[in-house]
Amino acid sequence: MKLDELVLHPSPVSESIFLGTMKKDIKSGFYKWVNKIDFTEQFWSCLAEFGRNKLTQNETDKITFIEEFKSGLKLEIKVTKG
């Protein structure tokens, strides 16, 4: 598996996030995931750690991260001390 062949994909039927490649199945003719690496838990842990660090740096009890995508979609993540 080559690193430049991996593509980040949200799972179409669950909340999983993974890297992987697709390969055409000879029998069915459909594409299937191969070399799939699920890193959902690591993603959420990293996001939580990032939020905690920003709270500490800014010496505040809450912070909001906002990302606007080319499609017009706006993602807003709020982090608070609990």
mmCIF file of the N, C-alpha and C atoms, coordinates in Angstrom:
data_MODEL
# 
_entry.id   MODEL 
# 
loop_
_atom_site.group_PDB 
_atom_site.id 
_atom_site.type_symbol 
_atom_site.label_atom_id 
_atom_site.label_alt_id 
_atom_site.label_comp_id 
_atom_site.label_asym_id 
_atom_site.label_entity_id 
_atom_site.label_seq_id 
_atom_site.pdbx_PDB_ins_code 
_atom_site.Cartn_x 
_atom_site.Cartn_y 
_atom_site.Cartn_z 
_atom_site.occupancy 
_atom_site.B_iso_or_equiv 
_atom_site.pdbx_formal_charge 
_atom_site.auth_seq_id 
_atom_site.auth_comp_id 
_atom_site.auth_asym_id 
_atom_site.auth_atom_id 
_atom_site.pdbx_PDB_model_num 
ATOM 1   N N  . MET A 1 1  ? 0.852   -1.172  0.000   1.00 0.00 ? 1  MET A N  1 
ATOM 2   C CA . MET A 1 1  ? 0.000   0.000   0.000   1.00 0.00 ? 1  MET A CA 1 
ATOM 3   C C  . MET A 1 1  ? 0.897   1.235   0.000   1.00 0.00 ? 1  MET A C  1 
ATOM 4   N N  . LYS A 1 2  ? 0.626   2.158   -0.914  1.00 0.00 ? 2  LYS A N  1 
ATOM 5   C CA . LYS A 1 2  ? 1.405   3.385   -1.012  1.00 0.00 ? 2  LYS A CA 1 
ATOM 6   C C  . LYS A 1 2  ? 0.656   4.514   -0.323  1.00 0.00 ? 2  LYS A C  1 
ATOM 7   N N  . LEU A 1 3  ? 1.379   5.341   0.390   1.00 0.00 ? 3  LEU A N  1 
ATOM 8   C CA . LEU A 1 3  ? 0.770   6.432   1.144   1.00 0.00 ? 3  LEU A CA 1 
ATOM 9   C C  . LEU A 1 3  ? -0.042  7.363   0.252   1.00 0.00 ? 3  LEU A C  1 
ATOM 10  N N  . ASP A 1 4  ? 0.436   7.645   -0.944  1.00 0.00 ? 4  ASP A N  1 
ATOM 11  C CA . ASP A 1 4  ? -0.295  8.567   -1.822  1.00 0.00 ? 4  ASP A CA 1 
ATOM 12  C C  . ASP A 1 4  ? -1.574  7.963   -2.402  1.00 0.00 ? 4  ASP A C  1 
ATOM 13  N N  . GLU A 1 5  ? -1.802  6.659   -2.199  1.00 0.00 ? 5  GLU A N  1 
ATOM 14  C CA . GLU A 1 5  ? -3.031  6.015   -2.653  1.00 0.00 ? 5  GLU A CA 1 
ATOM 15  C C  . GLU A 1 5  ? -4.133  6.082   -1.604  1.00 0.00 ? 5  GLU A C  1 
ATOM 16  N N  . LEU A 1 6  ? -3.763  6.369   -0.359  1.00 0.00 ? 6  LEU A N  1 
ATOM 17  C CA . LEU A 1 6  ? -4.749  6.422   0.714   1.00 0.00 ? 6  LEU A CA 1 
ATOM 18  C C  . LEU A 1 6  ? -5.587  7.684   0.603   1.00 0.00 ? 6  LEU A C  1 
ATOM 19  N N  . VAL A 1 7  ? -6.860  7.542   0.884   1.00 0.00 ? 7  VAL A N  1 
ATOM 20  C CA . VAL A 1 7  ? -7.791  8.662   0.827   1.00 0.00 ? 7  VAL A CA 1 
ATOM 21  C C  . VAL A 1 7  ? -8.603  8.657   2.114   1.00 0.00 ? 7  VAL A C  1 
ATOM 22  N N  . LEU A 1 8  ? -8.836  9.836   2.697   1.00 0.00 ? 8  LEU A N  1 
ATOM 23  C CA . LEU A 1 8  ? -9.639  9.957   3.903   1.00 0.00 ? 8  LEU A CA 1 
ATOM 24  C C  . LEU A 1 8  ? -11.106 9.872   3.518   1.00 0.00 ? 8  LEU A C  1 
ATOM 25  N N  . HIS A 1 9  ? -11.852 9.007   4.197   1.00 0.00 ? 9  HIS A N  1 
ATOM 26  C CA . HIS A 1 9  ? -13.266 8.818   3.892   1.00 0.00 ? 9  HIS A CA 1 
ATOM 27  C C  . HIS A 1 9  ? -14.085 8.789   5.170   1.00 0.00 ? 9  HIS A C  1 
ATOM 28  N N  . PRO A 1 10 ? -15.186 9.543   5.225   1.00 0.00 ? 10 PRO A N  1 
ATOM 29  C CA . PRO A 1 10 ? -16.146 9.303   6.294   1.00 0.00 ? 10 PRO A CA 1 
ATOM 30  C C  . PRO A 1 10 ? -16.922 8.058   5.894   1.00 0.00 ? 10 PRO A C  1 
ATOM 31  N N  . SER A 1 11 ? -17.244 7.219   6.831   1.00 0.00 ? 11 SER A N  1 
ATOM 32  C CA . SER A 1 11 ? -17.975 6.005   6.514   1.00 0.00 ? 11 SER A CA 1 
ATOM 33  C C  . SER A 1 11 ? -19.401 6.357   6.108   1.00 0.00 ? 11 SER A C  1 
ATOM 34  N N  . PRO A 1 12 ? -19.905 5.804   5.013   1.00 0.00 ? 12 PRO A N  1 
ATOM 35  C CA . PRO A 1 12 ? -21.239 6.179   4.534   1.00 0.00 ? 12 PRO A CA 1 
ATOM 36  C C  . PRO A 1 12 ? -22.387 5.681   5.405   1.00 0.00 ? 12 PRO A C  1 
ATOM 37  N N  . VAL A 1 13 ? -22.158 4.668   6.246   1.00 0.00 ? 13 VAL A N  1 
ATOM 38  C CA . VAL A 1 13 ? -23.257 4.113   7.034   1.00 0.00 ? 13 VAL A CA 1 
ATOM 39  C C  . VAL A 1 13 ? -23.008 4.136   8.538   1.00 0.00 ? 13 VAL A C  1 
ATOM 40  N N  . SER A 1 14 ? -21.985 4.828   8.982   1.00 0.00 ? 14 SER A N  1 
ATOM 41  C CA . SER A 1 14 ? -21.710 4.910   10.414  1.00 0.00 ? 14 SER A CA 1 
ATOM 42  C C  . SER A 1 14 ? -20.943 6.194   10.690  1.00 0.00 ? 14 SER A C  1 
ATOM 43  N N  . GLU A 1 15 ? -20.505 6.357   11.925  1.00 0.00 ? 15 GLU A N  1 
ATOM 44  C CA . GLU A 1 15 ? -19.751 7.552   12.298  1.00 0.00 ? 15 GLU A CA 1 
ATOM 45  C C  . GLU A 1 15 ? -18.247 7.323   12.242  1.00 0.00 ? 15 GLU A C  1 
ATOM 46  N N  . SER A 1 16 ? -17.819 6.257   11.601  1.00 0.00 ? 16 SER A N  1 
ATOM 47  C CA . SER A 1 16 ? -16.394 5.940   11.512  1.00 0.00 ? 16 SER A CA 1 
ATOM 48  C C  . SER A 1 16 ? -15.677 6.868   10.545  1.00 0.00 ? 16 SER A C  1 
ATOM 49  N N  . ILE A 1 17 ? -14.407 7.092   10.824  1.00 0.00 ? 17 ILE A N  1 
ATOM 50  C CA . ILE A 1 17 ? -13.537 7.868   9.946   1.00 0.00 ? 17 ILE A CA 1 
ATOM 51  C C  . ILE A 1 17 ? -12.336 6.978   9.660   1.00 0.00 ? 17 ILE A C  1 
ATOM 52  N N  . PHE A 1 18 ? -11.994 6.824   8.383   1.00 0.00 ? 18 PHE A N  1 
ATOM 53  C CA . PHE A 1 18 ? -10.896 5.921   8.074   1.00 0.00 ? 18 PHE A CA 1 
ATOM 54  C C  . PHE A 1 18 ? -10.137 6.346   6.833   1.00 0.00 ? 18 PHE A C  1 
ATOM 55  N N  . LEU A 1 19 ? -8.932  5.820   6.734   1.00 0.00 ? 19 LEU A N  1 
ATOM 56  C CA . LEU A 1 19 ? -8.122  5.932   5.521   1.00 0.00 ? 19 LEU A CA 1 
ATOM 57  C C  . LEU A 1 19 ? -8.218  4.594   4.812   1.00 0.00 ? 19 LEU A C  1 
ATOM 58  N N  . GLY A 1 20 ? -8.155  4.601   3.503   1.00 0.00 ? 20 GLY A N  1 
ATOM 59  C CA . GLY A 1 20 ? -8.199  3.337   2.797   1.00 0.00 ? 20 GLY A CA 1 
ATOM 60  C C  . GLY A 1 20 ? -8.106  3.513   1.303   1.00 0.00 ? 20 GLY A C  1 
ATOM 61  N N  . THR A 1 21 ? -8.119  2.393   0.630   1.00 0.00 ? 21 THR A N  1 
ATOM 62  C CA . THR A 1 21 ? -8.147  2.379   -0.828  1.00 0.00 ? 21 THR A CA 1 
ATOM 63  C C  . THR A 1 21 ? -9.293  1.477   -1.257  1.00 0.00 ? 21 THR A C  1 
ATOM 64  N N  . MET A 1 22 ? -9.752  1.654   -2.486  1.00 0.00 ? 22 MET A N  1 
ATOM 65  C CA . MET A 1 22 ? -10.826 0.819   -3.009  1.00 0.00 ? 22 MET A CA 1 
ATOM 66  C C  . MET A 1 22 ? -10.281 -0.049  -4.136  1.00 0.00 ? 22 MET A C  1 
ATOM 67  N N  . LYS A 1 23 ? -10.848 -1.248  -4.226  1.00 0.00 ? 23 LYS A N  1 
ATOM 68  C CA . LYS A 1 23 ? -10.435 -2.181  -5.259  1.00 0.00 ? 23 LYS A CA 1 
ATOM 69  C C  . LYS A 1 23 ? -11.692 -2.830  -5.823  1.00 0.00 ? 23 LYS A C  1 
ATOM 70  N N  . LYS A 1 24 ? -11.719 -3.034  -7.117  1.00 0.00 ? 24 LYS A N  1 
ATOM 71  C CA . LYS A 1 24 ? -12.882 -3.644  -7.747  1.00 0.00 ? 24 LYS A CA 1 
ATOM 72  C C  . LYS A 1 24 ? -12.872 -5.145  -7.481  1.00 0.00 ? 24 LYS A C  1 
ATOM 73  N N  . ASP A 1 25 ? -13.996 -5.645  -6.958  1.00 0.00 ? 25 ASP A N  1 
ATOM 74  C CA . ASP A 1 25 ? -14.151 -7.071  -6.698  1.00 0.00 ? 25 ASP A CA 1 
ATOM 75  C C  . ASP A 1 25 ? -14.447 -7.772  -8.025  1.00 0.00 ? 25 ASP A C  1 
ATOM 76  N N  . ILE A 1 26 ? -13.655 -8.758  -8.365  1.00 0.00 ? 26 ILE A N  1 
ATOM 77  C CA . ILE A 1 26 ? -13.788 -9.434  -9.656  1.00 0.00 ? 26 ILE A CA 1 
ATOM 78  C C  . ILE A 1 26 ? -15.137 -10.146 -9.783  1.00 0.00 ? 26 ILE A C  1 
ATOM 79  N N  . LYS A 1 27 ? -15.592 -10.817 -8.729  1.00 0.00 ? 27 LYS A N  1 
ATOM 80  C CA . LYS A 1 27 ? -16.838 -11.593 -8.792  1.00 0.00 ? 27 LYS A CA 1 
ATOM 81  C C  . LYS A 1 27 ? -18.071 -10.702 -8.906  1.00 0.00 ? 27 LYS A C  1 
ATOM 82  N N  . SER A 1 28 ? -18.170 -9.699  -8.038  1.00 0.00 ? 28 SER A N  1 
ATOM 83  C CA . SER A 1 28 ? -19.384 -8.873  -8.012  1.00 0.00 ? 28 SER A CA 1 
ATOM 84  C C  . SER A 1 28 ? -19.315 -7.676  -8.961  1.00 0.00 ? 28 SER A C  1 
ATOM 85  N N  . GLY A 1 29 ? -18.119 -7.225  -9.269  1.00 0.00 ? 29 GLY A N  1 
ATOM 86  C CA . GLY A 1 29 ? -17.972 -6.042  -10.109 1.00 0.00 ? 29 GLY A CA 1 
ATOM 87  C C  . GLY A 1 29 ? -18.055 -4.737  -9.331  1.00 0.00 ? 29 GLY A C  1 
ATOM 88  N N  . PHE A 1 30 ? -18.349 -4.842  -8.031  1.00 0.00 ? 30 PHE A N  1 
ATOM 89  C CA . PHE A 1 30 ? -18.451 -3.656  -7.184  1.00 0.00 ? 30 PHE A CA 1 
ATOM 90  C C  . PHE A 1 30 ? -17.097 -3.341  -6.559  1.00 0.00 ? 30 PHE A C  1 
ATOM 91  N N  . TYR A 1 31 ? -16.931 -2.085  -6.172  1.00 0.00 ? 31 TYR A N  1 
ATOM 92  C CA . TYR A 1 31 ? -15.715 -1.689  -5.462  1.00 0.00 ? 31 TYR A CA 1 
ATOM 93  C C  . TYR A 1 31 ? -15.875 -1.998  -3.983  1.00 0.00 ? 31 TYR A C  1 
ATOM 94  N N  . LYS A 1 32 ? -14.798 -2.430  -3.349  1.00 0.00 ? 32 LYS A N  1 
ATOM 95  C CA . LYS A 1 32 ? -14.819 -2.688  -1.908  1.00 0.00 ? 32 LYS A CA 1 
ATOM 96  C C  . LYS A 1 32 ? -13.587 -2.051  -1.283  1.00 0.00 ? 32 LYS A C  1 
ATOM 97  N N  . TRP A 1 33 ? -13.689 -1.793  0.009   1.00 0.00 ? 33 TRP A N  1 
ATOM 98  C CA . TRP A 1 33 ? -12.572 -1.186  0.734   1.00 0.00 ? 33 TRP A CA 1 
ATOM 99  C C  . TRP A 1 33 ? -11.510 -2.228  1.025   1.00 0.00 ? 33 TRP A C  1 
ATOM 100 N N  . VAL A 1 34 ? -10.271 -1.864  0.774   1.00 0.00 ? 34 VAL A N  1 
ATOM 101 C CA . VAL A 1 34 ? -9.125  -2.692  1.148   1.00 0.00 ? 34 VAL A CA 1 
ATOM 102 C C  . VAL A 1 34 ? -8.140  -1.780  1.873   1.00 0.00 ? 34 VAL A C  1 
ATOM 103 N N  . ASN A 1 35 ? -7.278  -2.358  2.663   1.00 0.00 ? 35 ASN A N  1 
ATOM 104 C CA . ASN A 1 35 ? -6.281  -1.577  3.416   1.00 0.00 ? 35 ASN A CA 1 
ATOM 105 C C  . ASN A 1 35 ? -6.945  -0.486  4.248   1.00 0.00 ? 35 ASN A C  1 
ATOM 106 N N  . LYS A 1 36 ? -8.088  -0.808  4.817   1.00 0.00 ? 36 LYS A N  1 
ATOM 107 C CA . LYS A 1 36 ? -8.858  0.179   5.577   1.00 0.00 ? 36 LYS A CA 1 
ATOM 108 C C  . LYS A 1 36 ? -8.266  0.338   6.979   1.00 0.00 ? 36 LYS A C  1 
ATOM 109 N N  . ILE A 1 37 ? -7.983  1.585   7.362   1.00 0.00 ? 37 ILE A N  1 
ATOM 110 C CA . ILE A 1 37 ? -7.430  1.890   8.681   1.00 0.00 ? 37 ILE A CA 1 
ATOM 111 C C  . ILE A 1 37 ? -8.420  2.802   9.394   1.00 0.00 ? 37 ILE A C  1 
ATOM 112 N N  . ASP A 1 38 ? -9.103  2.261   10.397  1.00 0.00 ? 38 ASP A N  1 
ATOM 113 C CA . ASP A 1 38 ? -10.092 3.035   11.150  1.00 0.00 ? 38 ASP A CA 1 
ATOM 114 C C  . ASP A 1 38 ? -9.367  3.818   12.241  1.00 0.00 ? 38 ASP A C  1 
ATOM 115 N N  . PHE A 1 39 ? -9.540  5.122   12.248  1.00 0.00 ? 39 PHE A N  1 
ATOM 116 C CA . PHE A 1 39 ? -8.917  5.924   13.296  1.00 0.00 ? 39 PHE A CA 1 
ATOM 117 C C  . PHE A 1 39 ? -9.923  6.863   13.957  1.00 0.00 ? 39 PHE A C  1 
ATOM 118 N N  . THR A 1 40 ? -11.172 6.401   14.089  1.00 0.00 ? 40 THR A N  1 
ATOM 119 C CA . THR A 1 40 ? -12.230 7.201   14.696  1.00 0.00 ? 40 THR A CA 1 
ATOM 120 C C  . THR A 1 40 ? -11.880 7.591   16.129  1.00 0.00 ? 40 THR A C  1 
ATOM 121 N N  . GLU A 1 41 ? -11.477 6.612   16.938  1.00 0.00 ? 41 GLU A N  1 
ATOM 122 C CA . GLU A 1 41 ? -11.171 6.878   18.348  1.00 0.00 ? 41 GLU A CA 1 
ATOM 123 C C  . GLU A 1 41 ? -9.999  7.848   18.479  1.00 0.00 ? 41 GLU A C  1 
ATOM 124 N N  . GLN A 1 42 ? -8.967  7.664   17.665  1.00 0.00 ? 42 GLN A N  1 
ATOM 125 C CA . GLN A 1 42 ? -7.818  8.561   17.706  1.00 0.00 ? 42 GLN A CA 1 
ATOM 126 C C  . GLN A 1 42 ? -8.216  9.978   17.296  1.00 0.00 ? 42 GLN A C  1 
ATOM 127 N N  . PHE A 1 43 ? -9.110  10.108  16.314  1.00 0.00 ? 43 PHE A N  1 
ATOM 128 C CA . PHE A 1 43 ? -9.576  11.416  15.867  1.00 0.00 ? 43 PHE A CA 1 
ATOM 129 C C  . PHE A 1 43 ? -10.253 12.165  17.007  1.00 0.00 ? 43 PHE A C  1 
ATOM 130 N N  . TRP A 1 44 ? -11.201 11.510  17.697  1.00 0.00 ? 44 TRP A N  1 
ATOM 131 C CA . TRP A 1 44 ? -11.931 12.181  18.776  1.00 0.00 ? 44 TRP A CA 1 
ATOM 132 C C  . TRP A 1 44 ? -11.019 12.484  19.959  1.00 0.00 ? 44 TRP A C  1 
ATOM 133 N N  . SER A 1 45 ? -10.088 11.588  20.269  1.00 0.00 ? 45 SER A N  1 
ATOM 134 C CA . SER A 1 45 ? -9.138  11.839  21.360  1.00 0.00 ? 45 SER A CA 1 
ATOM 135 C C  . SER A 1 45 ? -8.243  13.028  21.032  1.00 0.00 ? 45 SER A C  1 
ATOM 136 N N  . CYS A 1 46 ? -7.788  13.104  19.800  1.00 0.00 ? 46 CYS A N  1 
ATOM 137 C CA . CYS A 1 46 ? -6.937  14.212  19.357  1.00 0.00 ? 46 CYS A CA 1 
ATOM 138 C C  . CYS A 1 46 ? -7.709  15.528  19.409  1.00 0.00 ? 46 CYS A C  1 
ATOM 139 N N  . LEU A 1 47 ? -8.956  15.518  18.966  1.00 0.00 ? 47 LEU A N  1 
ATOM 140 C CA . LEU A 1 47 ? -9.786  16.718  18.990  1.00 0.00 ? 47 LEU A CA 1 
ATOM 141 C C  . LEU A 1 47 ? -10.014 17.188  20.428  1.00 0.00 ? 47 LEU A C  1 
ATOM 142 N N  . ALA A 1 48 ? -10.260 16.250  21.339  1.00 0.00 ? 48 ALA A N  1 
ATOM 143 C CA . ALA A 1 48 ? -10.458 16.601  22.747  1.00 0.00 ? 48 ALA A CA 1 
ATOM 144 C C  . ALA A 1 48 ? -9.187  17.197  23.351  1.00 0.00 ? 48 ALA A C  1 
ATOM 145 N N  . GLU A 1 49 ? -8.052  16.607  23.050  1.00 0.00 ? 49 GLU A N  1 
ATOM 146 C CA . GLU A 1 49 ? -6.770  17.106  23.561  1.00 0.00 ? 49 GLU A CA 1 
ATOM 147 C C  . GLU A 1 49 ? -6.475  18.497  23.007  1.00 0.00 ? 49 GLU A C  1 
ATOM 148 N N  . PHE A 1 50 ? -6.747  18.700  21.729  1.00 0.00 ? 50 PHE A N  1 
ATOM 149 C CA . PHE A 1 50 ? -6.552  20.000  21.092  1.00 0.00 ? 50 PHE A CA 1 
ATOM 150 C C  . PHE A 1 50 ? -7.422  21.054  21.775  1.00 0.00 ? 50 PHE A C  1 
ATOM 151 N N  . GLY A 1 51 ? -8.676  20.722  22.015  1.00 0.00 ? 51 GLY A N  1 
ATOM 152 C CA . GLY A 1 51 ? -9.591  21.648  22.688  1.00 0.00 ? 51 GLY A CA 1 
ATOM 153 C C  . GLY A 1 51 ? -9.123  21.988  24.094  1.00 0.00 ? 51 GLY A C  1 
ATOM 154 N N  . ARG A 1 52 ? -8.684  20.972  24.829  1.00 0.00 ? 52 ARG A N  1 
ATOM 155 C CA . ARG A 1 52 ? -8.194  21.198  26.193  1.00 0.00 ? 52 ARG A CA 1 
ATOM 156 C C  . ARG A 1 52 ? -6.971  22.110  26.196  1.00 0.00 ? 52 ARG A C  1 
ATOM 157 N N  . ASN A 1 53 ? -6.058  21.885  25.256  1.00 0.00 ? 53 ASN A N  1 
ATOM 158 C CA . ASN A 1 53 ? -4.862  22.732  25.166  1.00 0.00 ? 53 ASN A CA 1 
ATOM 159 C C  . ASN A 1 53 ? -5.220  24.179  24.855  1.00 0.00 ? 53 ASN A C  1 
ATOM 160 N N  . LYS A 1 54 ? -6.169  24.394  23.955  1.00 0.00 ? 54 LYS A N  1 
ATOM 161 C CA . LYS A 1 54 ? -6.586  25.758  23.607  1.00 0.00 ? 54 LYS A CA 1 
ATOM 162 C C  . LYS A 1 54 ? -7.264  26.443  24.795  1.00 0.00 ? 54 LYS A C  1 
ATOM 163 N N  . LEU A 1 55 ? -8.046  25.691  25.573  1.00 0.00 ? 55 LEU A N  1 
ATOM 164 C CA . LEU A 1 55 ? -8.671  26.265  26.770  1.00 0.00 ? 55 LEU A CA 1 
ATOM 165 C C  . LEU A 1 55 ? -7.604  26.723  27.757  1.00 0.00 ? 55 LEU A C  1 
ATOM 166 N N  . THR A 1 56 ? -6.589  25.895  27.943  1.00 0.00 ? 56 THR A N  1 
ATOM 167 C CA . THR A 1 56 ? -5.505  26.221  28.867  1.00 0.00 ? 56 THR A CA 1 
ATOM 168 C C  . THR A 1 56 ? -4.710  27.429  28.372  1.00 0.00 ? 56 THR A C  1 
ATOM 169 N N  . GLN A 1 57 ? -4.385  27.451  27.083  1.00 0.00 ? 57 GLN A N  1 
ATOM 170 C CA . GLN A 1 57 ? -3.615  28.563  26.511  1.00 0.00 ? 57 GLN A CA 1 
ATOM 171 C C  . GLN A 1 57 ? -4.362  29.887  26.635  1.00 0.00 ? 57 GLN A C  1 
ATOM 172 N N  . ASN A 1 58 ? -5.653  29.857  26.410  1.00 0.00 ? 58 ASN A N  1 
ATOM 173 C CA . ASN A 1 58 ? -6.454  31.083  26.425  1.00 0.00 ? 58 ASN A CA 1 
ATOM 174 C C  . ASN A 1 58 ? -7.011  31.422  27.803  1.00 0.00 ? 58 ASN A C  1 
ATOM 175 N N  . GLU A 1 59 ? -6.747  30.557  28.779  1.00 0.00 ? 59 GLU A N  1 
ATOM 176 C CA . GLU A 1 59 ? -7.219  30.748  30.153  1.00 0.00 ? 59 GLU A CA 1 
ATOM 177 C C  . GLU A 1 59 ? -8.703  31.117  30.184  1.00 0.00 ? 59 GLU A C  1 
ATOM 178 N N  . THR A 1 60 ? -9.501  30.262  29.564  1.00 0.00 ? 60 THR A N  1 
ATOM 179 C CA . THR A 1 60 ? -10.941 30.479  29.491  1.00 0.00 ? 60 THR A CA 1 
ATOM 180 C C  . THR A 1 60 ? -11.675 29.174  29.783  1.00 0.00 ? 60 THR A C  1 
ATOM 181 N N  . ASP A 1 61 ? -12.996 29.260  29.996  1.00 0.00 ? 61 ASP A N  1 
ATOM 182 C CA . ASP A 1 61 ? -13.800 28.072  30.282  1.00 0.00 ? 61 ASP A CA 1 
ATOM 183 C C  . ASP A 1 61 ? -14.483 27.502  29.046  1.00 0.00 ? 61 ASP A C  1 
ATOM 184 N N  . LYS A 1 62 ? -14.519 28.281  27.967  1.00 0.00 ? 62 LYS A N  1 
ATOM 185 C CA . LYS A 1 62 ? -15.123 27.762  26.736  1.00 0.00 ? 62 LYS A CA 1 
ATOM 186 C C  . LYS A 1 62 ? -14.502 28.422  25.516  1.00 0.00 ? 62 LYS A C  1 
ATOM 187 N N  . ILE A 1 63 ? -14.509 27.668  24.430  1.00 0.00 ? 63 ILE A N  1 
ATOM 188 C CA . ILE A 1 63 ? -13.942 28.150  23.171  1.00 0.00 ? 63 ILE A CA 1 
ATOM 189 C C  . ILE A 1 63 ? -14.727 27.504  22.028  1.00 0.00 ? 63 ILE A C  1 
ATOM 190 N N  . THR A 1 64 ? -14.843 28.206  20.909  1.00 0.00 ? 64 THR A N  1 
ATOM 191 C CA . THR A 1 64 ? -15.562 27.690  19.746  1.00 0.00 ? 64 THR A CA 1 
ATOM 192 C C  . THR A 1 64 ? -14.646 27.722  18.530  1.00 0.00 ? 64 THR A C  1 
ATOM 193 N N  . PHE A 1 65 ? -14.585 26.600  17.838  1.00 0.00 ? 65 PHE A N  1 
ATOM 194 C CA . PHE A 1 65 ? -13.834 26.496  16.588  1.00 0.00 ? 65 PHE A CA 1 
ATOM 195 C C  . PHE A 1 65 ? -14.845 26.498  15.447  1.00 0.00 ? 65 PHE A C  1 
ATOM 196 N N  . ILE A 1 66 ? -14.617 27.327  14.436  1.00 0.00 ? 66 ILE A N  1 
ATOM 197 C CA . ILE A 1 66 ? -15.526 27.406  13.294  1.00 0.00 ? 66 ILE A CA 1 
ATOM 198 C C  . ILE A 1 66 ? -14.728 27.219  12.011  1.00 0.00 ? 66 ILE A C  1 
ATOM 199 N N  . GLU A 1 67 ? -15.221 26.348  11.160  1.00 0.00 ? 67 GLU A N  1 
ATOM 200 C CA . GLU A 1 67 ? -14.598 26.113  9.855   1.00 0.00 ? 67 GLU A CA 1 
ATOM 201 C C  . GLU A 1 67 ? -15.680 26.215  8.784   1.00 0.00 ? 67 GLU A C  1 
ATOM 202 N N  . GLU A 1 68 ? -15.429 27.042  7.776   1.00 0.00 ? 68 GLU A N  1 
ATOM 203 C CA . GLU A 1 68 ? -16.357 27.154  6.654   1.00 0.00 ? 68 GLU A CA 1 
ATOM 204 C C  . GLU A 1 68 ? -15.715 26.517  5.430   1.00 0.00 ? 68 GLU A C  1 
ATOM 205 N N  . PHE A 1 69 ? -16.453 25.631  4.783   1.00 0.00 ? 69 PHE A N  1 
ATOM 206 C CA . PHE A 1 69 ? -15.953 24.906  3.624   1.00 0.00 ? 69 PHE A CA 1 
ATOM 207 C C  . PHE A 1 69 ? -16.409 25.570  2.328   1.00 0.00 ? 69 PHE A C  1 
ATOM 208 N N  . LYS A 1 70 ? -15.735 25.241  1.234   1.00 0.00 ? 70 LYS A N  1 
ATOM 209 C CA . LYS A 1 70 ? -16.077 25.808  -0.074  1.00 0.00 ? 70 LYS A CA 1 
ATOM 210 C C  . LYS A 1 70 ? -17.530 25.552  -0.440  1.00 0.00 ? 70 LYS A C  1 
ATOM 211 N N  . SER A 1 71 ? -18.075 24.435  0.024   1.00 0.00 ? 71 SER A N  1 
ATOM 212 C CA . SER A 1 71 ? -19.455 24.060  -0.294  1.00 0.00 ? 71 SER A CA 1 
ATOM 213 C C  . SER A 1 71 ? -20.475 24.952  0.403   1.00 0.00 ? 71 SER A C  1 
ATOM 214 N N  . GLY A 1 72 ? -20.003 25.766  1.358   1.00 0.00 ? 72 GLY A N  1 
ATOM 215 C CA . GLY A 1 72 ? -20.916 26.602  2.131   1.00 0.00 ? 72 GLY A CA 1 
ATOM 216 C C  . GLY A 1 72 ? -21.253 25.995  3.485   1.00 0.00 ? 72 GLY A C  1 
ATOM 217 N N  . LEU A 1 73 ? -20.878 24.734  3.681   1.00 0.00 ? 73 LEU A N  1 
ATOM 218 C CA . LEU A 1 73 ? -21.104 24.065  4.955   1.00 0.00 ? 73 LEU A CA 1 
ATOM 219 C C  . LEU A 1 73 ? -20.253 24.722  6.031   1.00 0.00 ? 73 LEU A C  1 
ATOM 220 N N  . LYS A 1 74 ? -20.836 24.918  7.190   1.00 0.00 ? 74 LYS A N  1 
ATOM 221 C CA . LYS A 1 74 ? -20.128 25.540  8.309   1.00 0.00 ? 74 LYS A CA 1 
ATOM 222 C C  . LYS A 1 74 ? -20.106 24.544  9.470   1.00 0.00 ? 74 LYS A C  1 
ATOM 223 N N  . LEU A 1 75 ? -18.919 24.233  9.959   1.00 0.00 ? 75 LEU A N  1 
ATOM 224 C CA . LEU A 1 75 ? -18.742 23.309  11.072  1.00 0.00 ? 75 LEU A CA 1 
ATOM 225 C C  . LEU A 1 75 ? -18.342 24.114  12.294  1.00 0.00 ? 75 LEU A C  1 
ATOM 226 N N  . GLU A 1 76 ? -19.077 23.922  13.376  1.00 0.00 ? 76 GLU A N  1 
ATOM 227 C CA . GLU A 1 76 ? -18.814 24.660  14.609  1.00 0.00 ? 76 GLU A CA 1 
ATOM 228 C C  . GLU A 1 76 ? -18.644 23.649  15.744  1.00 0.00 ? 76 GLU A C  1 
ATOM 229 N N  . ILE A 1 77 ? -17.506 23.702  16.426  1.00 0.00 ? 77 ILE A N  1 
ATOM 230 C CA . ILE A 1 77 ? -17.232 22.801  17.544  1.00 0.00 ? 77 ILE A CA 1 
ATOM 231 C C  . ILE A 1 77 ? -17.019 23.649  18.784  1.00 0.00 ? 77 ILE A C  1 
ATOM 232 N N  . LYS A 1 78 ? -17.827 23.375  19.814  1.00 0.00 ? 78 LYS A N  1 
ATOM 233 C CA . LYS A 1 78 ? -17.720 24.122  21.066  1.00 0.00 ? 78 LYS A CA 1 
ATOM 234 C C  . LYS A 1 78 ? -17.083 23.225  22.122  1.00 0.00 ? 78 LYS A C  1 
ATOM 235 N N  . VAL A 1 79 ? -16.090 23.778  22.805  1.00 0.00 ? 79 VAL A N  1 
ATOM 236 C CA . VAL A 1 79 ? -15.379 23.050  23.853  1.00 0.00 ? 79 VAL A CA 1 
ATOM 237 C C  . VAL A 1 79 ? -15.547 23.824  25.151  1.00 0.00 ? 79 VAL A C  1 
ATOM 238 N N  . THR A 1 80 ? -15.952 23.124  26.218  1.00 0.00 ? 80 THR A N  1 
ATOM 239 C CA . THR A 1 80 ? -16.100 23.758  27.526  1.00 0.00 ? 80 THR A CA 1 
ATOM 240 C C  . THR A 1 80 ? -15.435 22.905  28.593  1.00 0.00 ? 80 THR A C  1 
ATOM 241 N N  . LYS A 1 81 ? -14.988 23.573  29.652  1.00 0.00 ? 81 LYS A N  1 
ATOM 242 C CA . LYS A 1 81 ? -14.453 22.838  30.798  1.00 0.00 ? 81 LYS A CA 1 
ATOM 243 C C  . LYS A 1 81 ? -15.633 22.257  31.552  1.00 0.00 ? 81 LYS A C  1 
ATOM 244 N N  . GLY A 1 82 ? -15.499 21.011  31.956  1.00 0.00 ? 82 GLY A N  1 
ATOM 245 C CA . GLY A 1 82 ? -16.624 20.370  32.627  1.00 0.00 ? 82 GLY A CA 1 
ATOM 246 C C  . GLY A 1 82 ? -16.305 19.844  33.979  1.00 0.00 ? 82 GLY A C  1 
# 
